[in-house]
């Protein structure tokens, strides 16, 4: 398979994009389909994606939970419950 990108560059891009594939793909000039194919073919890229996404997801959930416990945002509990479940 002829690579359109360097795998190390792809790892850096997904880390800089905080796990957001669309953002990483734009910076790399590849499609999301290509990115996911590379993840399948290169375990080190899949691992970097999984780890980065886990860190980002945890940060988002923690932020939402912080908002949930803030009495000024009680009207947003249904949305927060949806995203954290």
N, C-alpha and C positions, 0 to 999 in steps of 0.2 A: 504494500500500500504506500503510495506517495503521500507524505504528510504535507499539509498546507501550512502547518505551524510547528514550532519547536515545543515539545511537551513541557519543558521547564518554563517557557513563556506562558503556556496555558495554565500551569499551576500558579504562577505569579498573578496572572489575570483573574483567576477565580478567587484567589485570596484577596486581591485588591478590590474586587467587586463584592466582597463579603458573601460569596455564595450565590449571587444573583447571576444566573447563567446568561440571560439576555445581555446584561451589561458586559460581562466578560467576553461574550461572542462579538459584540460590537467592537471592542478594543482589539480583538484578534482578527477581525475581518472574516469570520466564519459563521456558518449557520448553527442553530441549536442542534439540529440533527447531526451535524458533523461533530459538535462537541460531545454529544452523548455517545456517538460511535467511538470517538477517541477514548472516552471513559471506559467503554467496554473492552477496547483493545489494549489500553494502558492502565493497569491496576494502580500505578502511582498517581495518575490523574484522578481516578475514581476516589482513591483514598483522600487526596487533598480536597476534593469537592465535598465528600461526606463530612470530613472533619470541619471544614470551613462552614458548611451549612449548619452543622450541629451547634457550633459556637454562636452563629448568628441567630438561629432559632431560639436558643436558650436566652440570649440577650433580649430578643423581642418578647418572649413570654415573661421574663422578669420585669420588663418595662410595663407590659400590660397589667401584670399583677400589682405592680406599684400603683398604677392608675386606679385599679379596681378598689384598692384599699384607701384611696384618697376620697374623702367625702364629697369633694367637688365634682366627682365624675360618676356618681351612682347611676345616672341615666344611661351610662354606656356599658353597664354590666352584661347585658345580653350579647353585645358584640364581643366583649372581652371573653366571655364564656365560650363563644363560638370559636374564637381564634386559639384559645388555650386548651381546648378539648380534643 
